[in-house]
């Protein structure tokens, strides 16, 4: 087999169509053409073509992952889902995830720590809601528990609860006391604070 033509695609000039023995075979990005040294006239055996296609998927999946992570942190589960949506082969996905772990660009414990700090800074909540959110992002239970242990050591959850309650109570101040307490109670529960502490705090309002 021989690569007979390499040409930019009409709709996306950054991607190239690769033709083998006169027939369209596959496409890849311009950077991939350069990095893998693809050239017209290049001879390929069946095994070499298979290895080449794996290399192309590997490189493009890796480049895609790096671009995503440059924009914002992702959990391992989130990144796997994004790669699956691009229909990369399972083996390619696992290989990319392993590489990103090795260079510390994917670390679910660090991701959980960052998520908790961000939430506490911008929109405080209790450990119960933090736990639920992290599990929804595919973080393993043991990793979530580790991150929450650190959260409880670093933050006074009762103080957070008091701060959130005071802020919310001001917005409910125009309501009848019974209605205000009920709405405040339900709001604080939704924010993930322990029910017993919520009961104590809402009595003040």
LOSE-827412 format. One record per residue (C-alpha): residue in one letter; residue number from 1; x, y, z. Coordinates in nm, 4 decimals, decimal comma, always signed. Example, Ala and Ser with C-alpha at 12.3 -4.5 7.8 and 13.67 -1.06 7.14 Angstrom:
2
MARGU  res    n      east     north        up
MARGU    A    1   +1,2300   -0,4500   +0,7800
MARGU    S    2   +1,3670   -0,1060   +0,7140
// end
This chain:
205
MARGU  res    n      east     north        up
MARGU    X    1   +0,0000   +0,0000   +0,0000
MARGU    X    2   +0,1094   +0,3525   -0,0732
MARGU    X    3   -0,0105   +0,6982   +0,0340
MARGU    X    4   -0,1127   +0,8487   -0,2984
MARGU    X    5   -0,2544   +1,1851   -0,1891
MARGU    X    6   -0,2556   +1,4164   +0,1125
MARGU    X    7   -0,4816   +1,7187   +0,0725
MARGU    X    8   -0,6547   +1,9743   +0,3001
MARGU    X    9   -1,0268   +1,9266   +0,3428
MARGU    X   10   -1,2545   +2,1835   +0,1836
MARGU    X   11   -1,4621   +2,2526   +0,4952
MARGU    X   12   -1,1725   +2,2477   +0,7410
MARGU    X   13   -0,8344   +2,3490   +0,6073
MARGU    X   14   -0,6661   +2,2361   +0,9309
MARGU    X   15   -0,7559   +1,8730   +0,8607
MARGU    X   16   -0,6140   +1,6634   +0,5815
MARGU    X   17   -0,7605   +1,3727   +0,3867
MARGU    X   18   -0,5216   +1,0827   +0,3350
MARGU    X   19   -0,5644   +0,8654   +0,0255
MARGU    X   20   -0,4120   +0,5184   -0,0061
MARGU    X   21   -0,3814   +0,3436   -0,3412
MARGU    X   22   -0,6102   +0,6033   -0,4954
MARGU    X   23   -0,8926   +0,5685   -0,2379
MARGU    X   24   -0,9779   +0,7873   +0,0601
MARGU    X   25   -0,8580   +0,6147   +0,3793
MARGU    X   26   -0,8696   +0,8521   +0,6786
MARGU    X   27   -0,8256   +1,2118   +0,7931
MARGU    X   28   -0,6114   +1,3842   +1,0545
MARGU    X   29   -0,4939   +1,7268   +1,1608
MARGU    X   30   -0,2109   +1,9127   +0,9905
MARGU    X   31   +0,0062   +1,8870   +1,3020
MARGU    X   32   -0,0409   +1,5094   +1,2997
MARGU    X   33   +0,0703   +1,4886   +0,9359
MARGU    X   34   +0,3890   +1,6744   +1,0297
MARGU    X   35   +0,4562   +1,4961   +1,3580
MARGU    X   36   +0,4092   +1,1476   +1,2114
MARGU    X   37   +0,6019   +1,2322   +0,8956
MARGU    X   38   +0,3245   +1,1354   +0,6554
MARGU    X   39   +0,4137   +1,1935   +0,2914
MARGU    X   40   +0,2807   +1,1113   -0,0518
MARGU    X   41   +0,4522   +0,8057   -0,1934
MARGU    X   42   +0,5071   +0,6566   +0,1522
MARGU    X   43   +0,4705   +0,2771   +0,1542
MARGU    X   44   +0,2745   +0,1044   +0,4302
MARGU    X   45   +0,2071   -0,2585   +0,5128
MARGU    X   46   -0,1268   -0,3581   +0,6657
MARGU    X   47   +0,0298   -0,3759   +1,0117
MARGU    X   48   +0,2001   -0,0391   +0,9638
MARGU    X   49   -0,1293   +0,1182   +0,8575
MARGU    X   50   -0,3029   -0,0204   +1,1657
MARGU    X   51   -0,0245   +0,1096   +1,3908
MARGU    X   52   -0,0410   +0,4462   +1,2138
MARGU    X   53   -0,4156   +0,4786   +1,2745
MARGU    X   54   -0,3643   +0,3993   +1,6431
MARGU    X   55   -0,0862   +0,6590   +1,6631
MARGU    X   56   -0,3112   +0,9179   +1,5006
MARGU    X   57   -0,5948   +0,8517   +1,7432
MARGU    X   58   -0,3503   +0,8590   +2,0328
MARGU    X   59   -0,1994   +1,1924   +1,9322
MARGU    X   60   -0,5284   +1,3612   +1,8506
MARGU    X   61   -0,6948   +1,2339   +2,1684
MARGU    X   62   -0,3990   +1,3611   +2,3678
MARGU    X   63   -0,4028   +1,7015   +2,1970
MARGU    X   64   -0,7794   +1,7291   +2,2486
MARGU    X   65   -0,7417   +1,6418   +2,6174
MARGU    X   66   -0,4673   +1,8985   +2,6691
MARGU    X   67   -0,6805   +2,1663   +2,5041
MARGU    X   68   -0,9749   +2,0827   +2,7317
MARGU    X   69   -0,7593   +2,0871   +3,0450
MARGU    X   70   -0,6052   +2,4194   +2,9449
MARGU    X   71   -0,9521   +2,5735   +2,9622
MARGU    X   72   -1,0604   +2,4265   +3,2965
MARGU    X   73   -0,9877   +2,1338   +3,5301
MARGU    X   74   -1,1732   +1,8082   +3,4698
MARGU    X   75   -1,2138   +1,4925   +3,6717
MARGU    X   76   -1,0927   +1,1691   +3,5165
MARGU    X   77   -1,4527   +1,0581   +3,4639
MARGU    X   78   -1,5438   +1,3843   +3,2906
MARGU    X   79   -1,2459   +1,3612   +3,0581
MARGU    X   80   -1,3190   +0,9965   +2,9750
MARGU    X   81   -1,6744   +1,0936   +2,8814
MARGU    X   82   -1,5542   +1,3760   +2,6563
MARGU    X   83   -1,3148   +1,1374   +2,4808
MARGU    X   84   -1,5851   +0,8717   +2,4427
MARGU    X   85   -1,8107   +1,1333   +2,2840
MARGU    X   86   -1,5393   +1,1781   +2,0196
MARGU    X   87   -1,5478   +0,8005   +1,9607
MARGU    X   88   -1,1866   +0,7352   +2,0472
MARGU    X   89   -1,1068   +0,3689   +2,1036
MARGU    X   90   -1,1157   +0,2486   +2,4675
MARGU    X   91   -0,7479   +0,1546   +2,4564
MARGU    X   92   -0,6548   +0,4994   +2,3275
MARGU    X   93   -0,8590   +0,6662   +2,6028
MARGU    X   94   -0,6937   +0,4558   +2,8737
MARGU    X   95   -0,3501   +0,5316   +2,7332
MARGU    X   96   -0,4159   +0,9070   +2,7269
MARGU    X   97   -0,5552   +0,9042   +3,0818
MARGU    X   98   -0,2471   +0,7141   +3,2036
MARGU    X   99   -0,0167   +0,9669   +3,0360
MARGU    X  100   -0,2059   +1,2616   +3,1878
MARGU    X  101   -0,1917   +1,1015   +3,5326
MARGU    X  102   +0,1840   +1,0551   +3,4968
MARGU    X  103   +0,2357   +1,4251   +3,4266
MARGU    X  104   -0,0135   +1,5243   +3,7012
MARGU    X  105   -0,2652   +1,6898   +3,4707
MARGU    X  106   -0,5345   +1,4487   +3,5900
MARGU    X  107   -0,5614   +1,4017   +3,9669
MARGU    X  108   -0,9068   +1,3524   +4,1138
MARGU    X  109   -0,8002   +1,4404   +4,4675
MARGU    X  110   -0,6544   +1,7713   +4,3522
MARGU    X  111   -0,9678   +1,8283   +4,1441
MARGU    X  112   -1,1888   +1,7645   +4,4495
MARGU    X  113   -0,9811   +2,0007   +4,6632
MARGU    X  114   -1,0062   +2,2739   +4,4005
MARGU    X  115   -1,3808   +2,2187   +4,3614
MARGU    X  116   -1,4374   +2,2489   +4,7367
MARGU    X  117   -1,2267   +2,5654   +4,7692
MARGU    X  118   -1,4094   +2,7244   +4,4786
MARGU    X  119   -1,7516   +2,6386   +4,6199
MARGU    X  120   -1,6688   +2,7645   +4,9680
MARGU    X  121   -1,5339   +3,0906   +4,8271
MARGU    X  122   -1,8166   +3,1678   +4,5870
MARGU    X  123   -2,1234   +2,9884   +4,7218
MARGU    X  124   -2,0680   +2,8182   +5,0615
MARGU    X  125   -2,2330   +2,4850   +5,1266
MARGU    X  126   -2,2101   +2,1910   +5,3626
MARGU    X  127   -2,0253   +1,8625   +5,3353
MARGU    X  128   -2,3365   +1,6676   +5,2324
MARGU    X  129   -2,3893   +1,8739   +4,9178
MARGU    X  130   -2,0173   +1,8826   +4,8382
MARGU    X  131   -2,0122   +1,5036   +4,8613
MARGU    X  132   -2,3104   +1,4724   +4,6268
MARGU    X  133   -2,1598   +1,7113   +4,3719
MARGU    X  134   -1,8229   +1,5359   +4,3678
MARGU    X  135   -1,9818   +1,1930   +4,3270
MARGU    X  136   -2,1862   +1,3290   +4,0340
MARGU    X  137   -1,8567   +1,4266   +3,8723
MARGU    X  138   -1,7410   +1,0667   +3,8896
MARGU    X  139   -1,4961   +1,1038   +4,1778
MARGU    X  140   -1,4364   +0,7726   +4,3585
MARGU    X  141   -1,5950   +0,7453   +4,7061
MARGU    X  142   -1,2588   +0,7043   +4,8832
MARGU    X  143   -1,1226   +1,0144   +4,7098
MARGU    X  144   -1,4337   +1,2134   +4,8020
MARGU    X  145   -1,4017   +1,1091   +5,1657
MARGU    X  146   -1,0354   +1,2119   +5,1712
MARGU    X  147   -1,1193   +1,5543   +5,0272
MARGU    X  148   -1,4036   +1,6011   +5,2769
MARGU    X  149   -1,1761   +1,5095   +5,5675
MARGU    X  150   -0,9452   +1,7888   +5,4573
MARGU    X  151   -1,2451   +2,0218   +5,4167
MARGU    X  152   -1,3615   +1,9556   +5,7742
MARGU    X  153   -1,0104   +2,0141   +5,9039
MARGU    X  154   -0,9758   +2,3436   +5,7179
MARGU    X  155   -1,3250   +2,4921   +5,7610
MARGU    X  156   -1,5685   +2,5308   +6,0486
MARGU    X  157   -1,8903   +2,3984   +5,8969
MARGU    X  158   -2,0999   +2,5567   +6,1734
MARGU    X  159   -1,9482   +2,8957   +6,0935
MARGU    X  160   -2,0249   +2,8427   +5,7251
MARGU    X  161   -2,3811   +2,7484   +5,8130
MARGU    X  162   -2,4218   +3,0618   +6,0263
MARGU    X  163   -2,2868   +3,2816   +5,7485
MARGU    X  164   -2,5165   +3,1298   +5,4858
MARGU    X  165   -2,8167   +3,1505   +5,7212
MARGU    X  166   -2,7573   +3,5187   +5,7981
MARGU    X  167   -2,7273   +3,6053   +5,4312
MARGU    X  168   -3,0388   +3,4127   +5,3334
MARGU    X  169   -3,2432   +3,5402   +5,6300
MARGU    X  170   -3,1911   +3,8987   +5,5149
MARGU    X  171   -3,3525   +3,8122   +5,1828
MARGU    X  172   -3,6464   +3,6523   +5,3636
MARGU    X  173   -3,6872   +3,9264   +5,6236
MARGU    X  174   -4,0103   +4,0579   +5,4673
MARGU    X  175   -4,1904   +3,7276   +5,5231
MARGU    X  176   -4,3997   +3,6152   +5,8168
MARGU    X  177   -4,1784   +3,4521   +6,0826
MARGU    X  178   -4,3206   +3,1039   +6,0330
MARGU    X  179   -4,2853   +3,1199   +5,6556
MARGU    X  180   -3,9370   +3,2703   +5,6892
MARGU    X  181   -3,8187   +2,9920   +5,9194
MARGU    X  182   -3,9621   +2,7185   +5,6998
MARGU    X  183   -3,8054   +2,8564   +5,3840
MARGU    X  184   -3,4730   +2,9158   +5,5571
MARGU    X  185   -3,4770   +2,5637   +5,7027
MARGU    X  186   -3,5421   +2,4049   +5,3632
MARGU    X  187   -3,2826   +2,6243   +5,1924
MARGU    X  188   -3,0094   +2,5320   +5,4395
MARGU    X  189   -3,0892   +2,1635   +5,4025
MARGU    X  190   -3,0563   +2,1956   +5,0253
MARGU    X  191   -2,7180   +2,3588   +5,0819
MARGU    X  192   -2,5981   +2,0362   +5,2411
MARGU    X  193   -2,5816   +2,1321   +5,6082
MARGU    X  194   -2,6637   +1,8799   +5,8873
MARGU    X  195   -3,0319   +1,8802   +5,9826
MARGU    X  196   -2,9704   +1,9056   +6,3585
MARGU    X  197   -2,7511   +2,2139   +6,3192
MARGU    X  198   -2,9970   +2,3656   +6,0739
MARGU    X  199   -3,2758   +2,3313   +6,3308
MARGU    X  200   -3,0672   +2,5154   +6,5905
MARGU    X  201   -2,9686   +2,7983   +6,3584
MARGU    X  202   -3,3167   +2,8615   +6,2154
MARGU    X  203   -3,4576   +2,9184   +6,5650
MARGU    X  204   -3,2703   +3,2486   +6,5698
MARGU    X  205   -3,4804   +3,3799   +6,2839
// end
